[in-house]
């Protein structure tokens, strides 16, 4: 447990009916220093420092995220993530190696045909589809097992075989429907992942969104964004964020509560404009402040209604010491994350 955890635990006299709120406290200059150090060391080591860079970023972002007066801690290490990083390179190397080899055969032996080109696309799609469940499962299990709040750890008890079956079936349906089924597939996978997240012995999670609702948000948002020449994008982002947040539930024994969002379109607009001009006028060097501003916008607008959960009664569960960073590293390449996106 770090110092942030030990110094921010609220007293037992805290009003249980106050809303349980998130907040983010990151400092731009501190984070900028971390990013610049990571960049320098990654370049000098020809990319091999990348896992340590990822660990340093997560450790900082987690320790600056607060819930109900206490901050989170990420316990993952660069050494753990390095082993997964190497295996992820091998797995992706096999997929893209096969794809490039078939394209080379197409160009050199049958430039006017389509056999090798179709096979190359099959290898690319099939390879990524096979890696997807590993990435989802590994990311969820590793990050949960290495994340704590008040010294109590999260854990993920999903089954890789079950997730493979779900993802492959949903992925094939999405393919045969030319992508139309994607919202339903995405929601089903999200439901499975969230239903297997635990915190301590008493807390479990649930996602209650529906594919039809998600389809409506995506279809309407994309259509209106085009018709309004991009102006509706700010409403679109707000609606997607609220959909993710307010369909997420947390259960504690017989009590339950849903996450709530207070995000406004004006907040999305102001943050986006500030981020845009900061990136332009700093030639990209303001990326650290942009990321932290997005984190603040996200966490400062999420809360759980007070009186529905008792955070003082959460007990530690058995730790998942066998969790591997392999799937997490594969997930990094696919830019996977869990929680709420902004």
Secondary structure, 3 states (H helix, E strand, C coil): CCHHHHHHCCCCCCCCCCCEEEEECCCHHHHHHHHHHHHHHHHHCCCCCHHHHHHHHHHHHHHCEEECCEEEEECCCHHHHHHHHHHHHHHHHHHHHHHHHHHHHHHHHCCCCCHHHHHHHHHHHHHHHHHHHHHHHHHHHHHHHCEEECCEEEEECCCHHHHHHHHHHHHHHHHHCCCCCHHHHHHHHHHHHHHCEEECCCEEEEECCCHHHHHHHHHHHHHHHHHCCCCCHHHHHHHHHHHHHHCEEEEECCEEEEEEECCCHHHHHHHHHHHHHHHHHCCCCCHHHHHHHHHHHHHCCEEECCCCCCHHHCCCCCCCCCCCCHHHHHHHHCCCCCCCCC
